[in-house]
Amino acid sequence: MTAIDTIRAYSANELATRAGCASPDSPASEGAQFLTTLRTTFLEALDYREITPGGDNVDAILERAEGAADTYTHTRWQEFVDLAAYTEDYDEYNFAGEPTTDLFELAGYGLTAIARRLLEALTAELTAGDNGTSPA
């Protein structure tokens, strides 16, 4: 099985482990859909060579991570709670002066952090798998 096949086969819980967040409540929950959609986005970026094994993927990962959270308030909060994004360290965000008090925006920051970690982990696994080692 190739590294890509392994990544395609990951359940939402396995993706949550790689993202360092809580496991979704169910395979059909909003958090599970968030994670599996990110995996699809990752695989599409590979197909279009926007993310490459061993390449400098920082910008491509950040772009995808920043657009990952749902734009609808209700769905975003379901993703946020399902993946326990409230446990994220919000101190790392540079709020360009004053911290934001916009809760919708803050929820997006937490989900962006989860998305970034997942995309970085999948890229690392793919790179390891392409170098002849088995992905974790």
Stockholm file with secondary structure:
# STOCKHOLM 1.0

chainA/1-136         MTAIDTIRAYSANELATRAGCASPDSPASEGAQFLTTLRTTFLEALDYREITPGGDNVDAILERAEGAADTYTHTRWQEFVDLAAYTEDYDEYNFAGEPTTDLFELAGYGLTAIARRLLEALTAELTAGDNGTSPA
#=GR chainA/1-136 SS CCHHHHHHHCCHHHHHHHHTSCCCSSTTSHHHHHHHHHHHHHHHHHHTTSSCTTSCCHHHHHHHHHTCSCSSHHHHHHHHHHTTGGGSCGGGCCCSSSCCCCHHHHHHHHHHHHHHHHHHHHHHHHHHHHTTSCCC
#=GC SS_cons         CCHHHHHHHCCHHHHHHHHTSCCCSSTTSHHHHHHHHHHHHHHHHHHTTSSCTTSCCHHHHHHHHHTCSCSSHHHHHHHHHHTTGGGSCGGGCCCSSSCCCCHHHHHHHHHHHHHHHHHHHHHHHHHHHHTTSCCC
//
